[in-house]
Amino acid sequence: MHAVRNFPTERHGRGSIGMPINPADYPPEWKQISHRVREAANWTCQQCGKPCRRPNDPCGSKRIELTTSHTNHNPMDCRAENLRALCNPCHLRYDGKRHAHTRKYGRTAKTQVTIEDMLSEYSIAHTAGHSGLCKY
């Protein structure tokens, strides 16, 4: 059985819960950076366009939580072109293959695998005559 690690969640507003994060993986000023990205997006998901919960919205708000996504999956890379404001469902869809790979190969693989690695393995499987679904 695998051990479950409970990381704190990124809090965006009173009573809200964002994506689970390991603070050691992020720069010390991450909360401020993330807030600026979401504010610049006018608290709207940059993928699906849904308006999301703002910091002072009431706890019972029906709006979805807005998070900040790293397009290259490197939490220390906080360049503006690497960050997008995504609602929780869009963020989870964007990171889905990455999360599946991490679950399968462990946390250390998270920083070692790249999209190029996954594409390379995909092409190797198909050029070797394998048919069916790719393992990613």
N, C-alpha and C positions, 0 to 999 in steps of 0.2 A: 504494500500500500504506500502511496506517495504522501509525503508530509505536505500539509497545506500551510502556506505562508500568508498571514494576514497583514497586508500593508495598509497604512492609513489611506483614507480617501482624500482626494483633493476637495476641499470645501470651497464652494463658490458663493454661497449665500447662506442665510440663516436656515438651518435645517436641511440644506441640500446636500446631496452626495454625488460626487463626480466619479471619474475613473479611479480605480485603485492604483496608487503609485508608491514606489519605494523612494523616499526623499533623497537617499544617498545617490540615486541615479540622475538627479536633477541639480541645476545650479542653485545656489542659495536664494537668488532673487526670482525663482520660478513663479511664485504666486503673482508678483507684479507683472512679469512678462506675459503670463497667461491672461491676466485681466486685461492688459492693453490689447492683446490680439482679439479677444472676445468683444471688447468695447469697439474696436475699429470695425468689426463685422456687424456692428449695431445689434448684437445679441441675436444674430440670425445664423443658422447653419449655412456654411459656404458650399455644402454639397447639395442638400435637398431644398434649401430656402425657407425652412420652417422657422418662425420666430420662437425663441427659446426663453427660458427663465432668466430674469435679471436678478442681480444680487439682493434687492430688497423686495422681491415678489413674495407674497405670503406663502407659507409652507404648503397650503392646500392647492397651490396653483397647478393647473392641468398642463402647463408648459413643460417641455422636455429640458433637461439639463444641457447646457452648452459646455463643451470641453475644448482643449487645445491639442491638436494633433501634430506630431512631428512627421513630415512626409517621408523622411529617410529613416525613421524609427530610432534616431539617436537623440535621447533626451538632453544631451549636453549641447547639441547644435541648435541654438536659439536664434539663428538668423531669420529675418522676416520672411524670406522666400521659402523657408523650411517649415513654417508654422501655418496652420489653418484652424479656424474655428469650426468644429463639427459637433452636431448633437450626439448624444450617447449612441443611438442606433447606428448612425453613419460612421462614427469613430470605431465602433466594434466591427462593422462590416469591413472598414478599411484595414484594420489590424487583424482580421480573422485568420488569414493564412499564417501570419507571423505568430499569433497565439497558439495555433495548432502545432506549428513546428516546435515552439518552446515547450509545449506540453509533452511532445513526443521525445525530444532530445535533451531537455533540461534547460535550466536557466543560463548556463554558460554558453549554450548554443545561440542564445538570443543575440549576443553581440558578435558572434562569429559568422552567422549566415547572412548572406546578402541576396538581393533579388537576382543578381547575376548567378550566384551559386544555385538557386532554385531553378532558374532557366537552364543552366548548364546540365543539371541532373535530369531535367525534363527532356532535353534534347538527346542526352545519352540514352535514356530509356527508350525513346522512340527510334533512334538510329540503330539500336541493338535489336530491333524487331519486336519489341514488346508492344502489345496492344492493350487497350483498356485505359482506365483512368490513371492519371499521374498521381504520385503519392502526395503531392502538395495540393 
